[in-house]
Amino acid sequence: MLSALPSLLGEELLAILPMLAVTSFLRSRTGVGAGLTLALGIVSGWLVFCLAHPPTYDWNVAQCFGVIGVARLVFTLAFLVTRNLWVSFGVHIATDWTEIMLARYFHELGI
């Protein structure tokens, strides 16, 4: 599971950087209000993140935009509250590793 850490950090950057770029662009170059600017930034990061996952989940688009997309919103919220990439990275690690451990546990039980 440690080998997944660079990939998870990359996923954080893949989502957070577009969010920050869109938010910064809209705030500095348009008259869009702060709330809408933030919402559009979040959606842009969410979209990039979701679009990166279909091959991982056998092209199950509903899972990528629903389940994985909701998780992305939680990671983004962690970043927005703390303004710290390491916090969102930590939440991402905790979430993914918990899912992996539960999947292995249920697989061993034959469930």
C-alpha positions as CSV (number, residue, x, y, z in Angstrom):
1,M,0.0,0.0,0.0
2,L,3.0,2.3,0.5
3,S,3.7,2.1,-3.2
4,A,0.4,3.9,-3.8
5,L,1.4,7.0,-1.9
6,P,3.0,8.9,-4.9
7,S,-0.1,8.1,-7.0
8,L,-2.4,9.5,-4.3
9,L,-0.3,12.6,-4.0
10,G,-0.5,13.0,-7.7
11,E,-4.3,12.7,-7.6
12,E,-4.4,15.4,-5.0
13,L,-2.4,17.7,-7.2
14,L,-4.5,16.7,-10.2
15,A,-7.6,17.9,-8.4
16,I,-6.4,20.8,-6.3
17,L,-4.3,22.6,-8.9
18,P,-7.1,23.0,-11.4
19,M,-9.4,24.1,-8.6
20,L,-6.9,26.8,-7.5
21,A,-6.2,27.8,-11.1
22,V,-9.9,28.2,-12.1
23,T,-10.7,30.0,-8.8
24,S,-7.7,32.4,-9.2
25,F,-8.5,33.1,-12.9
26,L,-12.2,33.8,-12.2
27,R,-11.4,36.0,-9.2
28,S,-8.8,38.1,-11.0
29,R,-10.2,38.3,-14.5
30,T,-14.0,38.3,-14.2
31,G,-16.7,39.8,-12.1
32,V,-17.9,36.5,-10.8
33,G,-18.7,36.5,-7.1
34,A,-16.6,34.7,-4.6
35,G,-19.2,31.9,-3.9
36,L,-19.7,31.1,-7.6
37,T,-15.9,31.4,-8.2
38,L,-15.2,28.8,-5.5
39,A,-18.0,26.5,-6.7
40,L,-16.7,26.6,-10.3
41,G,-13.2,25.9,-9.0
42,I,-14.4,22.9,-7.0
43,V,-16.3,21.5,-9.9
44,S,-13.3,21.9,-12.2
45,G,-11.0,19.9,-9.8
46,W,-13.8,17.4,-9.2
47,L,-14.3,16.9,-13.0
48,V,-10.6,16.4,-13.7
49,F,-10.4,13.9,-10.8
50,C,-13.4,11.9,-11.9
51,L,-12.3,11.8,-15.6
52,A,-9.0,10.3,-14.5
53,H,-10.6,7.3,-12.9
54,P,-12.8,5.4,-15.5
55,P,-9.9,3.0,-16.5
56,T,-9.3,2.2,-12.8
57,Y,-12.9,1.2,-12.3
58,D,-13.6,-0.8,-15.5
59,W,-15.2,2.3,-17.1
60,N,-18.0,2.3,-14.5
61,V,-18.9,6.0,-15.0
62,A,-21.5,6.0,-12.3
63,Q,-18.9,4.9,-9.8
64,C,-16.3,7.4,-11.0
65,F,-18.7,10.4,-10.8
66,G,-20.8,9.2,-7.9
67,V,-18.8,7.3,-5.3
68,I,-15.3,8.5,-6.3
69,G,-16.6,12.0,-7.0
70,V,-18.2,12.3,-3.5
71,A,-14.9,11.1,-1.9
72,R,-13.2,13.8,-3.9
73,L,-15.5,16.5,-2.5
74,V,-14.5,15.3,1.0
75,F,-10.8,15.6,0.2
76,T,-11.3,19.0,-1.3
77,L,-13.3,20.1,1.8
78,A,-10.3,19.0,3.9
79,F,-8.1,21.2,1.8
80,L,-10.4,24.2,1.8
81,V,-10.9,24.1,5.6
82,T,-7.1,23.8,6.4
83,R,-5.5,25.3,3.2
84,N,-3.1,22.4,3.5
85,L,-2.5,19.8,0.8
86,W,-1.0,17.4,3.3
87,V,-4.3,17.3,5.2
88,S,-6.3,16.4,2.0
89,F,-3.6,13.9,1.1
90,G,-3.9,12.3,4.6
91,V,-7.7,12.1,4.3
92,H,-7.2,10.5,0.8
93,I,-4.8,8.0,2.2
94,A,-7.0,7.1,5.1
95,T,-10.1,6.7,2.9
96,D,-8.3,4.6,0.2
97,W,-6.5,2.4,2.7
98,T,-9.7,1.8,4.7
99,E,-11.5,0.8,1.6
100,I,-8.7,-1.6,0.6
101,M,-8.6,-3.2,4.1
102,L,-12.4,-3.6,4.2
103,A,-12.4,-5.2,0.7
104,R,-9.7,-7.6,1.7
105,Y,-11.5,-8.5,4.9
106,F,-14.8,-9.1,3.2
107,H,-13.1,-11.1,0.5
108,E,-11.5,-13.4,3.1
109,L,-14.9,-13.9,4.7
110,G,-16.3,-14.8,1.3
111,I,-18.7,-11.9,1.3
